[in-house]
Amino acid sequence: MRPIDSSTPKKQHYVPQFILKNFVTGKKKRVHVFDKQRRMTYASSVRDAACETRYYNVEIDGDGYTLEGKLSSLEGIAANAVKKIIAHETLAGLDAKELSFFHLFCAVQLLRTETQRHLGKQIQELTATWLDKHGYRIGEVENFELLDDEKLKHSHVHNINSLAIEFAEHFRDKVMMLVKAPRGCEFLISDNPITMYNHMPRPGRGNLGLGLDGIEIHMPLSRTLSVTYACPKMMGDIIERINKLRFLWSLGAAPRLPGSQDAEELVDAIETGAARVMKPENMDFLNSLQVIQSSRFLYSSDGNFSLIEDMLRTNPECQFAPRMESN
Protein backbone atom coordinates (compact mmCIF):
# COMPACT_ATOMS: atom_id res chain seq x y z
CA MET A 1 0.00 0.00 0.00
CA ARG A 2 1.02 3.61 -0.53
CA PRO A 3 0.61 6.68 1.69
CA ILE A 4 -2.46 8.77 0.96
CA ASP A 5 -1.60 12.08 -0.71
CA SER A 6 -3.31 14.85 -2.67
CA SER A 7 -3.41 12.69 -5.82
CA THR A 8 -5.47 9.93 -4.15
CA PRO A 9 -9.02 10.14 -5.53
CA LYS A 10 -11.91 10.24 -3.07
CA LYS A 11 -14.18 8.13 -5.29
CA GLN A 12 -12.71 4.65 -5.49
CA HIS A 13 -14.23 1.97 -7.71
CA TYR A 14 -14.76 -1.70 -6.91
CA VAL A 15 -15.54 -2.29 -10.61
CA PRO A 16 -12.96 -0.43 -12.73
CA GLN A 17 -14.11 2.43 -14.91
CA PHE A 18 -12.39 0.98 -17.99
CA ILE A 19 -14.69 -2.07 -17.74
CA LEU A 20 -17.84 -0.04 -17.08
CA LYS A 21 -17.08 2.13 -20.13
CA ASN A 22 -17.70 -0.94 -22.28
CA PHE A 23 -21.33 -0.87 -21.11
CA VAL A 24 -22.17 2.79 -21.77
CA THR A 25 -24.59 4.17 -24.34
CA GLY A 26 -25.68 7.48 -25.86
CA LYS A 27 -23.88 10.78 -26.43
CA LYS A 28 -23.45 11.32 -22.70
CA LYS A 29 -21.83 7.89 -22.31
CA ARG A 30 -24.14 6.77 -19.51
CA VAL A 31 -24.59 3.31 -18.08
CA HIS A 32 -28.05 2.06 -17.10
CA VAL A 33 -28.25 0.97 -13.45
CA PHE A 34 -30.71 -1.38 -11.76
CA ASP A 35 -30.86 -1.17 -7.96
CA LYS A 36 -32.30 -4.55 -7.03
CA GLN A 37 -32.86 -3.65 -3.38
CA ARG A 38 -35.01 -0.63 -4.24
CA ARG A 39 -36.23 -2.14 -7.53
CA MET A 40 -35.55 1.03 -9.49
CA THR A 41 -33.53 2.03 -12.55
CA TYR A 42 -31.61 5.16 -13.48
CA ALA A 43 -28.76 6.33 -15.71
CA SER A 44 -25.34 7.13 -14.29
CA SER A 45 -21.95 8.31 -15.39
CA VAL A 46 -19.21 5.72 -15.13
CA ARG A 47 -17.42 7.92 -12.64
CA ASP A 48 -20.34 7.68 -10.23
CA ALA A 49 -21.05 3.96 -10.67
CA ALA A 50 -19.69 1.01 -8.65
CA CYS A 51 -17.71 3.17 -6.26
CA GLU A 52 -17.53 4.38 -2.67
CA THR A 53 -15.72 7.25 -1.01
CA ARG A 54 -12.26 6.25 0.29
CA TYR A 55 -13.11 2.58 -0.22
CA TYR A 56 -9.47 1.40 -0.12
CA ASN A 57 -8.12 3.93 2.42
CA VAL A 58 -7.04 2.65 5.85
CA GLU A 59 -5.18 4.00 8.84
CA ILE A 60 -2.06 2.23 10.13
CA ASP A 61 -0.36 3.54 13.29
CA GLY A 62 -1.97 6.92 12.80
CA ASP A 63 -0.95 7.32 9.16
CA GLY A 64 -3.22 7.00 6.12
CA TYR A 65 -2.53 4.40 3.43
CA THR A 66 -4.43 3.32 0.33
CA LEU A 67 -4.51 0.45 -2.13
CA GLU A 68 -6.01 2.71 -4.80
CA GLY A 69 -2.70 3.56 -6.50
CA LYS A 70 -1.63 -0.06 -6.73
CA LEU A 71 -5.00 -1.05 -8.17
CA SER A 72 -4.84 1.76 -10.73
CA SER A 73 -1.46 0.51 -11.93
CA LEU A 74 -2.84 -3.02 -12.39
CA GLU A 75 -5.91 -1.67 -14.18
CA GLY A 76 -3.70 0.23 -16.62
CA ILE A 77 -1.99 -2.98 -17.73
CA ALA A 78 -5.23 -5.01 -17.74
CA ALA A 79 -7.04 -2.32 -19.74
CA ASN A 80 -4.61 -2.76 -22.63
CA ALA A 81 -5.18 -6.53 -22.62
CA VAL A 82 -8.97 -6.09 -22.55
CA LYS A 83 -8.76 -3.56 -25.38
CA LYS A 84 -6.91 -6.10 -27.53
CA ILE A 85 -9.41 -8.86 -26.72
CA ILE A 86 -12.37 -6.66 -27.65
CA ALA A 87 -10.79 -5.28 -30.82
CA HIS A 88 -9.93 -8.71 -32.27
CA GLU A 89 -12.49 -10.90 -30.46
CA THR A 90 -9.84 -13.43 -29.54
CA LEU A 91 -7.58 -14.36 -26.63
CA ALA A 92 -4.84 -15.46 -29.01
CA GLY A 93 -3.35 -11.98 -29.32
CA LEU A 94 -2.28 -11.75 -25.67
CA ASP A 95 1.37 -12.41 -24.91
CA ALA A 96 2.46 -14.29 -21.78
CA LYS A 97 2.88 -11.14 -19.67
CA GLU A 98 -0.50 -9.71 -20.68
CA LEU A 99 -2.17 -13.02 -19.93
CA SER A 100 -0.53 -13.23 -16.50
CA PHE A 101 -1.65 -9.74 -15.59
CA PHE A 102 -5.15 -10.48 -16.86
CA HIS A 103 -5.33 -13.49 -14.50
CA LEU A 104 -4.13 -11.21 -11.68
CA PHE A 105 -6.71 -8.59 -12.61
CA CYS A 106 -9.52 -11.19 -12.41
CA ALA A 107 -8.25 -12.43 -9.05
CA VAL A 108 -8.20 -8.89 -7.67
CA GLN A 109 -11.66 -8.21 -9.12
CA LEU A 110 -12.98 -11.21 -7.22
CA LEU A 111 -11.42 -9.97 -3.98
CA ARG A 112 -12.19 -6.25 -4.13
CA THR A 113 -16.00 -6.07 -4.11
CA GLU A 114 -18.58 -5.25 -1.46
CA THR A 115 -19.63 -8.89 -1.54
CA GLN A 116 -16.22 -9.95 -0.23
CA ARG A 117 -16.18 -7.19 2.37
CA HIS A 118 -19.57 -8.30 3.69
CA LEU A 119 -18.46 -11.94 3.64
CA GLY A 120 -15.93 -11.19 6.36
CA LYS A 121 -18.66 -9.70 8.51
CA GLN A 122 -20.95 -12.69 7.92
CA ILE A 123 -18.22 -15.17 8.89
CA GLN A 124 -17.66 -13.22 12.09
CA GLU A 125 -21.39 -13.13 12.92
CA LEU A 126 -21.88 -16.85 12.24
CA THR A 127 -18.84 -17.74 14.35
CA ALA A 128 -20.04 -15.55 17.23
CA THR A 129 -23.51 -17.13 17.09
CA TRP A 130 -22.02 -20.64 17.16
CA LEU A 131 -19.73 -19.81 20.09
CA ASP A 132 -22.57 -18.26 22.07
CA LYS A 133 -24.83 -21.25 21.37
CA HIS A 134 -22.18 -23.60 22.73
CA GLY A 135 -21.57 -21.60 25.90
CA TYR A 136 -18.35 -19.79 25.02
CA ARG A 137 -17.68 -16.19 26.03
CA ILE A 138 -16.57 -14.18 23.00
CA GLY A 139 -13.87 -12.20 24.80
CA GLU A 140 -12.29 -15.35 26.19
CA VAL A 141 -11.93 -17.33 22.94
CA GLU A 142 -8.35 -17.45 21.69
CA ASN A 143 -7.70 -15.91 18.22
CA PHE A 144 -11.26 -14.62 17.86
CA GLU A 145 -12.26 -10.98 18.10
CA LEU A 146 -15.42 -9.14 17.07
CA LEU A 147 -14.14 -6.51 14.66
CA ASP A 148 -15.86 -3.18 14.13
CA ASP A 149 -16.55 -1.89 10.60
CA GLU A 150 -13.22 -0.06 10.35
CA LYS A 151 -11.24 -3.16 11.33
CA LEU A 152 -13.29 -5.28 8.92
CA LYS A 153 -12.45 -2.78 6.17
CA HIS A 154 -8.78 -2.97 7.10
CA SER A 155 -8.92 -6.78 6.95
CA HIS A 156 -10.58 -6.69 3.54
CA VAL A 157 -8.02 -4.28 2.07
CA HIS A 158 -5.23 -6.42 3.50
CA ASN A 159 -6.73 -9.55 1.91
CA ILE A 160 -6.89 -7.92 -1.53
CA ASN A 161 -3.21 -7.12 -1.24
CA SER A 162 -2.04 -10.41 0.28
CA LEU A 163 -4.21 -13.01 -1.51
CA ALA A 164 -4.10 -11.67 -5.07
CA ILE A 165 -1.16 -13.77 -6.33
CA GLU A 166 -2.49 -16.96 -4.72
CA PHE A 167 -5.91 -16.44 -6.31
CA ALA A 168 -4.35 -15.53 -9.67
CA GLU A 169 -2.65 -18.94 -9.74
CA HIS A 170 -6.08 -20.57 -9.61
CA PHE A 171 -7.19 -18.51 -12.62
CA ARG A 172 -3.99 -19.41 -14.46
CA ASP A 173 -4.64 -23.12 -13.93
CA LYS A 174 -8.10 -22.98 -15.53
CA VAL A 175 -9.06 -23.49 -19.18
CA MET A 176 -9.77 -20.05 -20.56
CA MET A 177 -12.19 -19.19 -23.37
CA LEU A 178 -13.91 -16.17 -24.85
CA VAL A 179 -17.67 -16.14 -25.43
CA LYS A 180 -19.74 -13.73 -27.51
CA ALA A 181 -23.37 -12.63 -27.19
CA PRO A 182 -25.66 -13.70 -30.03
CA ARG A 183 -27.35 -11.05 -32.13
CA GLY A 184 -29.97 -9.15 -30.15
CA CYS A 185 -28.50 -10.11 -26.74
CA GLU A 186 -26.19 -8.25 -24.38
CA PHE A 187 -24.27 -9.14 -21.24
CA LEU A 188 -25.15 -7.60 -17.91
CA ILE A 189 -22.45 -6.72 -15.39
CA SER A 190 -22.90 -6.17 -11.67
CA ASP A 191 -21.15 -4.76 -8.62
CA ASN A 192 -19.78 -8.30 -8.15
CA PRO A 193 -18.86 -9.16 -11.76
CA ILE A 194 -16.82 -12.33 -11.16
CA THR A 195 -19.52 -15.00 -10.95
CA MET A 196 -19.11 -18.71 -10.35
CA TYR A 197 -21.04 -21.90 -10.99
CA ASN A 198 -20.14 -25.51 -10.27
CA HIS A 199 -21.28 -28.44 -12.41
CA MET A 200 -20.49 -30.95 -9.64
CA PRO A 201 -22.85 -30.72 -6.63
CA ARG A 202 -21.44 -31.22 -3.12
CA PRO A 203 -24.53 -31.86 -0.94
CA GLY A 204 -24.30 -30.09 2.39
CA ARG A 205 -21.11 -28.25 1.41
CA GLY A 206 -20.21 -25.11 -0.51
CA ASN A 207 -19.09 -25.72 -4.08
CA LEU A 208 -17.96 -22.32 -5.35
CA GLY A 209 -14.30 -22.56 -4.37
CA LEU A 210 -11.73 -21.48 -6.97
CA GLY A 211 -9.86 -24.76 -6.79
CA LEU A 212 -12.79 -27.17 -6.78
CA ASP A 213 -13.45 -29.67 -9.57
CA GLY A 214 -16.30 -28.58 -11.81
CA ILE A 215 -15.94 -24.85 -11.12
CA GLU A 216 -16.71 -22.36 -13.88
CA ILE A 217 -15.88 -18.63 -13.53
CA HIS A 218 -17.21 -15.76 -15.65
CA MET A 219 -16.10 -12.15 -16.15
CA PRO A 220 -17.98 -9.88 -18.60
CA LEU A 221 -15.67 -7.54 -20.50
CA SER A 222 -18.21 -5.65 -22.60
CA ARG A 223 -21.83 -5.78 -23.68
CA THR A 224 -20.91 -8.49 -26.23
CA LEU A 225 -17.90 -10.35 -24.82
CA SER A 226 -17.19 -12.31 -21.65
CA VAL A 227 -14.31 -14.50 -20.47
CA THR A 228 -14.94 -17.95 -19.01
CA TYR A 229 -12.49 -19.91 -16.86
CA ALA A 230 -13.42 -23.60 -16.70
CA CYS A 231 -12.30 -26.59 -14.67
CA PRO A 232 -9.29 -28.14 -16.48
CA LYS A 233 -10.28 -31.67 -15.45
CA MET A 234 -13.74 -31.34 -16.94
CA MET A 235 -12.56 -29.54 -20.09
CA GLY A 236 -9.68 -31.97 -20.52
CA ASP A 237 -12.14 -34.86 -20.68
CA ILE A 238 -14.22 -33.06 -23.32
CA ILE A 239 -11.18 -32.19 -25.45
CA GLU A 240 -9.90 -35.76 -25.28
CA ARG A 241 -13.26 -37.20 -26.34
CA ILE A 242 -13.73 -34.77 -29.23
CA ASN A 243 -10.22 -35.34 -30.55
CA LYS A 244 -10.78 -39.09 -30.38
CA LEU A 245 -14.09 -38.72 -32.23
CA ARG A 246 -12.49 -36.51 -34.86
CA PHE A 247 -9.98 -39.27 -35.51
CA LEU A 248 -12.75 -41.87 -35.87
CA TRP A 249 -14.86 -39.56 -38.06
CA SER A 250 -11.92 -39.00 -40.39
CA LEU A 251 -11.71 -42.78 -40.86
CA GLY A 252 -15.47 -43.19 -41.22
CA ALA A 253 -15.40 -45.44 -38.17
CA ALA A 254 -18.00 -43.63 -36.05
CA PRO A 255 -21.26 -41.72 -36.71
CA ARG A 256 -21.70 -38.08 -35.83
CA LEU A 257 -23.99 -37.80 -32.80
CA PRO A 258 -26.57 -35.09 -32.00
CA GLY A 259 -24.90 -32.33 -30.04
CA SER A 260 -21.39 -33.14 -31.22
CA GLN A 261 -21.21 -29.87 -33.17
CA ASP A 262 -21.62 -27.83 -29.97
CA ALA A 263 -18.81 -29.79 -28.32
CA GLU A 264 -16.58 -29.30 -31.38
CA GLU A 265 -17.21 -25.55 -31.33
CA LEU A 266 -16.34 -25.48 -27.63
CA VAL A 267 -13.04 -27.28 -28.24
CA ASP A 268 -12.25 -24.99 -31.19
CA ALA A 269 -12.81 -21.93 -29.00
CA ILE A 270 -10.48 -23.33 -26.34
CA GLU A 271 -7.75 -24.27 -28.79
CA THR A 272 -7.86 -21.13 -30.99
CA GLY A 273 -8.85 -18.47 -28.46
CA ALA A 274 -11.52 -17.15 -30.85
CA ALA A 275 -14.86 -15.97 -29.44
CA ARG A 276 -17.61 -18.58 -29.42
CA VAL A 277 -21.12 -17.29 -30.04
CA MET A 278 -23.46 -18.36 -27.25
CA LYS A 279 -27.06 -19.48 -27.49
CA PRO A 280 -29.68 -17.10 -26.05
CA GLU A 281 -30.54 -19.52 -23.24
CA ASN A 282 -26.88 -19.66 -22.20
CA MET A 283 -26.80 -15.86 -22.20
CA ASP A 284 -29.76 -15.82 -19.82
CA PHE A 285 -27.93 -18.24 -17.54
CA LEU A 286 -24.78 -16.10 -17.36
CA ASN A 287 -26.80 -12.93 -16.83
CA SER A 288 -28.84 -14.64 -14.11
CA LEU A 289 -25.60 -15.38 -12.24
CA GLN A 290 -24.86 -11.64 -12.27
CA VAL A 291 -28.29 -11.02 -10.73
CA ILE A 292 -28.05 -13.73 -8.07
CA GLN A 293 -24.47 -13.03 -7.02
CA SER A 294 -24.60 -9.22 -7.15
CA SER A 295 -24.59 -7.26 -3.92
CA ARG A 296 -27.05 -4.59 -5.05
CA PHE A 297 -26.41 -2.95 -8.43
CA LEU A 298 -26.49 -4.23 -12.01
CA TYR A 299 -25.41 -2.35 -15.12
CA SER A 300 -26.31 -2.57 -18.80
CA SER A 301 -25.89 -0.54 -21.96
CA ASP A 302 -29.40 -0.99 -23.34
CA GLY A 303 -31.41 -0.56 -20.13
CA ASN A 304 -33.21 -3.85 -20.68
CA PHE A 305 -33.62 -5.29 -17.19
CA SER A 306 -36.55 -7.59 -17.97
CA LEU A 307 -34.58 -10.67 -16.87
CA ILE A 308 -33.90 -9.09 -13.47
CA GLU A 309 -37.50 -8.01 -13.01
CA ASP A 310 -38.73 -11.50 -13.88
CA MET A 311 -36.26 -13.12 -11.49
CA LEU A 312 -37.30 -10.81 -8.66
CA ARG A 313 -40.96 -11.68 -9.27
CA THR A 314 -40.36 -15.42 -9.18
CA ASN A 315 -37.47 -15.47 -6.68
CA PRO A 316 -37.80 -12.48 -4.33
CA GLU A 317 -34.73 -13.60 -2.37
CA CYS A 318 -32.59 -12.45 -5.31
CA GLN A 319 -33.33 -8.90 -4.18
CA PHE A 320 -30.73 -9.23 -1.45
CA ALA A 321 -27.00 -9.80 -1.48
CA PRO A 322 -25.82 -13.42 -1.17
CA ARG A 323 -25.36 -14.58 2.39
CA MET A 324 -23.24 -17.34 3.84
CA GLU A 325 -25.22 -20.07 5.55
CA SER A 326 -24.17 -22.42 8.32
CA ASN A 327 -25.31 -25.97 8.86
Steps between C-alpha positions, in 0.01 A plus 500: 500500500602861447459807722193709427586831333329777304490284185294224667145521362211510746273289278647152480348232278447133580422441130758686288385786282672355192270195525185703566576717195438193285137507617416866434258638243391831348680830443543554873662157539269388780455154643154375598480391865254265669485521880356162593444590865285802414378349171568817304702600194692813407785617277842580642839618390774241526679720749208476741429128456636205702698716739518621859681787666846400630415133449864382510635753754608372843686635799812323629670631816339838451602540136273468196569240231310392190492213254350726233831585330607138477163401356516781244838375380362147454193635321721690256671179389176297499319769300743456211443123501121544507521753217685246285250224581204720407658638183586157355244281681765247592726407791774390262649848469607523865865434576609312813542815711162643399333169575664479843388849591150426373482199736620728782242762407219240520627376836505854638154568355368200690656624824423872485119518502242582765395136492841394631504776760161389632611136495753575772227649715271201441773252597556695820127509583451128432804411711380719788153342486649149507729583793216655698274201430765265636561700817822681412567860601611701197770698680658185639536302175858488375565654153144629464400864524184684397628763259328833447431629147833683475698190598295288259584750225867481593486119485334509159756741353779286643350187341484663156868580529617171652283240321511634144794290374367181661158552341656591164670159493157337513389706199820410316435129553154514340404449135429844362258586219328802352124503442293741292137610532271393216331765290238690698647404841731686736692411814412654833770588752455555872675641805637146547592414139704183560230233521541129560307181436590139572386207286579249777264523801641450851191436718523677833819684402590814308612439143613840373866476598757608240687172518207259501434250221215609276536873569423749224583873535367787288611861450312727255731734310246689290138487392592229245801314641571304817788281618437155646745304715407131516612201703801345319401147603154533351618680185788257457254211484292680236804587287628143517164356394453743211851443368444125517169537315660721237751224435223240464289731281794556267521122453124459464507275805240681712174691434456864588271528803242771580667776696851419382518827305459704820781304665723549194437875505587507870830320439579729205444806719733360766773406255489814280401766753233632261166618641225239502149629438266393779140388476238738644414258781866486604508880500204504738683258728815714518298817553296329772824426687574874497157562654524229766858570605487881487501696823254767387564664162492372142608688189410478132542703184149455362299543821320171445459356849207270422697192610568658840140608546377151413747338739396731783134413439560126509789495750467799735807388696714615206426855613760467773873443497618138531546384856712224645302227671605265777386145554 
